[in-house]
């Protein structure tokens, strides 16, 4: 199935402190991640945060469009995991 969501998803690798591109469906509970629009603009949540900690594995939101959703936690935990 062709990917319909053009956003770029990156997961932080704790051992190297670097970011790697991944598919949303490949995130796991506890991962620190961020997203970008195709033009490179960070995707903020309602509070303006751009780095998130997954508190669940992703779930398929729309199977026809291959779009996933994921639950995130507050920004203090993201800072504790090495985010900004």
C-alpha positions in Angstrom: 0.0 0.0 0.0 1.3 3.5 -0.9 2.1 5.8 2.0 -0.4 8.6 2.0 0.8 10.7 5.0 3.7 12.8 3.7 5.0 13.7 7.2 8.5 12.6 8.2 8.7 10.8 11.5 12.0 10.5 13.4 12.8 8.4 16.5 15.7 9.3 18.8 18.3 6.6 19.3 19.2 6.7 23.0 22.6 5.1 22.6 23.8 7.6 20.0 21.6 10.6 20.8 20.8 10.8 17.0 17.5 10.8 15.2 16.5 8.2 12.6 13.7 8.3 10.0 11.0 5.7 10.7 7.5 5.0 9.7 4.9 5.9 12.3 3.8 2.3 12.5 7.4 1.3 13.6 7.3 3.4 16.8 6.9 1.7 20.2 5.7 2.7 23.6 8.5 4.7 25.3 10.1 6.0 22.1 11.0 9.7 21.9 9.9 11.0 18.4 9.2 14.1 16.4 7.4 14.8 13.1 8.0 17.2 10.2 5.8 18.4 7.3 7.3 17.7 3.8 8.8 21.2 3.7 10.7 20.5 7.0 8.4 22.4 9.3 8.1 20.7 12.7 4.7 19.4 13.6 3.6 20.8 17.0 0.9 19.6 19.3 -1.8 21.9 20.8 0.8 23.3 23.3 3.5 23.9 20.7 5.6 20.9 21.7 7.5 19.2 18.8 9.0 16.2 20.6 6.9 13.5 22.0 7.1 10.3 24.1 4.9 7.5 22.9 2.7 6.0 25.6 1.3 3.4 23.3 2.2 1.5 20.2 0.6 3.1 17.1 -2.8 2.0 16.0 -4.2 2.1 12.5 -6.4 5.1 12.2 -7.4 4.8 8.6 -6.6 1.6 6.8 -7.6 2.8 3.4 -5.1 5.7 3.6 -2.5 3.8 5.8 -2.6 6.4 8.5 -1.6 5.6 12.1 -2.2 7.4 15.4 -0.3 7.2 18.6 -0.8 8.5 22.2 1.7 10.9 23.6 2.6 12.0 27.1 3.5 15.3 28.7 6.7 17.3 27.9 8.4 16.7 31.2 8.8 13.0 30.4 10.1 14.0 26.9 12.7 16.2 28.5 13.7 13.4 30.9 14.2 11.1 27.9 16.6 13.6 26.2 14.2 15.8 24.3 13.9 19.5 24.3 
